[in-house]
């Protein structure tokens, strides 16, 4: 019995867009260690997709140097600084629905079912993923 490996040409591999939706990640504290946990994930996302943005609506100032030190491809990430909780949810909705981001990362806090549904609809409109960070 012979094992035969078949090589599939790169052109025939269809890269499917991940299904749109929203994922909520609950963190134990709002500390620098949590940012260090997130940055490798953001680095992976920024290097895995080059067709659309990774949008991070960050409550803290995040420097380009910090992003690059974790391997984030800063050509494909945009950081929006928003410290006003009243506009954060709206900015998140806009980023999700715009259609120019692969993934939108935001920290809107604890959401009502209605607010979460609105963000899920926005992600579907923009055909992107939402990653919502919440501190417990």
SVG drawing of the C-alpha trace seen along z (x, -y; Angstrom):
<svg xmlns="http://www.w3.org/2000/svg" viewBox="-33 -61 42 63">
<polyline fill="none" stroke="black" stroke-width="0.4" points="0.0,0.0 1.4,-3.3 0.5,-6.7 0.0,-9.3 -0.1,-13.0 -1.9,-15.3 -0.7,-18.9 -3.5,-21.4 -2.4,-24.5 -2.5,-27.7 -4.9,-29.3 -7.6,-26.7 -7.7,-27.3 -10.7,-29.5 -10.2,-31.6 -13.6,-32.1 -14.5,-35.1 -15.4,-34.1 -19.0,-34.4 -19.9,-37.8 -20.8,-38.0 -19.9,-39.3 -17.9,-37.5 -17.6,-38.8 -14.4,-38.3 -14.7,-38.8 -11.4,-39.9 -10.7,-39.7 -9.2,-43.2 -8.3,-46.3 -4.6,-46.0 -1.5,-46.2 -1.3,-42.4 -4.7,-42.2 -3.3,-44.3 -0.3,-41.9 -2.8,-39.1 -4.6,-40.8 -1.7,-42.0 -0.5,-38.5 -4.1,-37.9 -4.2,-41.3 -0.8,-40.5 -2.2,-37.3 -5.2,-39.0 -3.2,-41.8 -0.9,-39.4 -3.6,-37.0 -5.7,-39.4 -4.5,-42.1 -7.7,-42.9 -9.5,-44.9 -8.6,-46.7 -8.4,-45.4 -10.1,-48.3 -9.4,-48.7 -11.5,-51.2 -9.1,-51.5 -9.9,-53.2 -6.2,-53.7 -3.4,-55.3 -1.8,-52.5 1.5,-53.4 2.7,-52.1 5.9,-51.0 4.0,-48.8 2.0,-47.3 5.1,-46.6 6.9,-45.0 4.2,-42.3 4.4,-41.7 1.3,-43.7 1.4,-44.6 0.6,-48.3 -0.2,-48.7 -3.5,-46.8 -4.6,-48.1 -6.2,-51.4 -6.6,-52.4 -9.4,-54.8 -9.1,-56.4 -12.4,-56.9 -12.7,-57.6 -16.3,-58.8 -18.6,-55.9 -21.6,-57.7 -20.1,-57.6 -18.2,-54.3 -21.2,-52.2 -22.1,-54.3 -18.5,-54.3 -18.4,-50.5 -21.6,-50.2 -20.3,-52.4 -17.0,-50.5 -18.8,-47.2 -21.3,-48.2 -18.9,-50.2 -17.7,-47.1 -14.0,-48.1 -12.9,-46.1 -12.2,-42.4 -12.4,-42.6 -13.5,-45.4 -12.3,-45.3 -14.0,-47.4 -14.6,-47.7 -18.2,-48.9 -18.7,-47.4 -21.7,-45.4 -24.4,-45.5 -28.1,-45.0 -29.6,-42.4 -30.9,-45.1 -27.5,-46.7 -25.8,-43.4 -28.4,-42.6 -27.7,-46.0 -24.0,-45.3 -24.6,-41.8 -26.8,-43.4 -24.0,-45.9 -21.5,-43.1 -23.7,-41.3 -24.2,-44.5 -20.4,-45.1 -19.6,-41.4 -17.0,-41.5 -16.3,-40.1 -16.7,-42.0 -14.6,-41.3 -16.1,-43.0 -13.9,-43.2 -15.5,-43.5 -13.9,-43.7 -15.6,-41.7"/>
</svg>
